[in-house]
Amino acid sequence: MIEALLNKMVKVGDLTVHLPNGSTTKAGDGSGPPVTMRVNGRGLRRLVANPSLGLGEAYMEGDLTIEQGTLWDLLEIVGKSGGRTPKRGTPLKRAKKAIKRTVQSVNDRIASRRNVAHHYDVSNELYKRFLDADMQYSCAYFARPDMTLEEAQAAKKAHIGAKLNITPGMKVLDIGSGWGGMSLTLAADHGAKMTGVTLSTEQLALARERADKAGLADQVEFRLTDYRDLDETFDRIVSVGMLEHVGAPNFQTYFDTVKRLLADDGSAVIHSIGRMSGPGATNAFTAKYIFPGGYIPGLSEIVQAVEAAGLWITDIEILRLHYAETCKHWRMRFLADPDIPAMFDERFRRMWEFYLCGAELGFRYGGHMVFQIQVAKKVGALPITRDYMFDGER
């Protein structure tokens, strides 16, 4: 059974597997750096029963160890072999995926707070170890391939800021404001009057502290609030890396709310991970251990919700490998940090290593990308050419 599984998952590379009965099997075409792994009986049962969940669990629990190469080397073999390539599937399989993504991401207000706390209230100190200095936990923008992570995250904020076309004094809402970096930048660099909302108590505390230290407390307000509960209007709305937490059943509510909160001549920029293959289902390991309730949308799902909300789509940009490079920076920083082993146990570290490797794999080989979609209530709300974006960014 394991040989059949390996032959299905591994088409390229040089993989050697030591099995619990003492035997050894090989897979791949012999190309690339050799990778050797050892799996015990429990790990083997996990792999055979559910490969998409079992591989991560086996590594996390120590049932699978890498004796030559690294976890990334192993997963890259799987990715290059097409093990993470999105497939359309039969009508029955597509229907099953539709049911799965609905069940996985029914995020009412209580579930949303619980799911956010699961991931973001772990420890601010953890995120400080591998994120950039501004703690941007979303796709950076590598305008040059030699950019540092700090430079690329600053470029991302400038890129989005230019699309928002803010004039000083505008009221701007940041949905999913995180640790406050985007709100603080838009306030400092563009003169915006910012309101940031989050469901994470850890993020809220640090964001408020940062606003005080930056002298922007009178210009930036952070609230522990569900975006659905807001009842005021804003000139601009920005949302970076939050749509993935909304869940497929709530996309219409999300864009209906964006329309309700926008001033008549307002506009919004939504930045989210997406799928090039259309609607799918969340990876089992990610759904169980990393982002419960999370769902990466197909652009087709988002366009449908925007149209039904009665909003204009005024711009769409697809960022392809930018997030792969971002995840690589995070993964290398996480593994190189000397203090993380003392802060968290080995199981937690293995879980996060697998998550960061898997995320990068998804963007390099699994059909994941990032889209930035700009919407407006009125056809003439923004300039009719994109020149203002380039001018603003420069």
Residue, then its C-alpha position, 0 to 999 in steps of 0.5 A: m500500500i505504501e509503495a502504491l501511495l508513493n508511486k502515486m505521489v512521487k514522480v520526480g526526485d530521489l526519495t528513499v523511505h525506511l519502513p517499520n518492518g526494516s525494508t527500504t523502498k525508493a520513489g521518483d526518477g532519481s533527479g535532484p538532491p536525495v531525500t531519506m525519511r524514516v516512518n514508524g508503524r503509527g506514521l505509516r497508518r496515518l499516511v495510508a489512511n489520509p495522506s493530506l492530513g497524515l503526512g503533516e501529523a506524522y511529521m508533527e508527532g515525530d512518527l516521520t523523521i527526515e534523515q537526509g535533506t529537509l522537510w522542505d526538500l521532501l515536500e518540494i518533491v511532492g509538489k513538483s510531482g503534482g501531488r499538490t496540483p489542483k484537479r477539477g475532478t468529477p461532478l460528484k467530487r466537486a459536489k463533495k468539496a462544495i459541502k466540505r467548504t461550507v461545513q468547514s467555514v460557517n463562521d458566525r460571530i462566536a466561531s469567528r472569535r474562537n477561530v481567530a484566537h486559535h491562531y493569532d492569540v498564540s503569542n505575539e512573541l512568536y510572530k515577532r521572531f519570523l515576521d518583518a519589523d512591522m509584523q506584516y502577516s500577509c503577502a509581501y510585494f517583491a518589486r525587485p527580486d533582491m528585496t529584503l522582507e522588510e523592503a518587500q512588506a513596505a512595498k506592499k503597503a505602498h502598493i495598496g496605499a496607492k490603489l486606495n487613492i487617499t487624500p488627507g483627512m479621509k476616514v478609512l476602515d481597516i478590516g482585520s487590522g492585525w498588529g496595526g502596521m497597515s493602519l499606522t502606515l496609511a495614517a502616517d504616510h497618507g494622512a488617513k483617519m484610521t479605524g482598525v477592527t480585529l477579533s484578536t485580543e493579543q493583536l489589539a493590545l499591541a496595535r494600540e501600544r504601537a499607535d501610542k508610541a508612534g504618536l498616532a493615537d489621535q489619528v488611529e483607533f483600534r477596536l475589538t469588533d466584528y466588522r459586521d457590527l459596524d454602523e458608520t460610513f467610510d471613504r475608503i476600506v482596506s482589508v488585507g489577509m482577512l477574507e480567507h477567514v470569512g468562509a464561503p457561506n459569508f462572502q455575500t455578507y462580507f461584500d454587502t457589508v463593504k457596500r453598506l459601510l462605504a460612502d457613496d463616492g467611496s472605494a475599497v481594496i481587498h487583498s486575499i489569497g485565492r485559487m487559480s483553479g476555482p472553488g475548492a476545499t481547505n487542506a485537512f492539516t491547515a483546517k485542523y491545526i492552523f486556520p480552523g474555519g479558514y477557506i481560500p476562495g476562487l476568484s470566481e466566488i468573489v466576483q459573484a459576491v461583488e456583483a450581487a452586492g451591486l459594487w463596481i469592480t474597478d481593478i484586479e491584480i494577480l500576484r503569483l509568486h510573491y507569497a511563495e517568496t514571503c513564506k520562504h523568508w518566514r520559514m527561514r527566519f522561523l528555523a533560524d531563530p535561536d529562542i524559539p526552541a526554548m519558547f515552544d515544544e518540539r511538537f509545536r515547532r514541527m507543526w509550524e514548520f510543516y505549515l510554513c513549508g506547506a504554505e510555500l508549496g501551495f504558492r509554488y506548485g499548488g495553484h495558490m496566488v494572491f488577488q487584490i480587487q478594488v471595488a466602488k459604489k459609483v462608476g466615477a468614484l475613481p480616476i478612469t485610468r490606472d496612472y494614479m496608482f503608479d504615480g502614487e506608488r512612486 
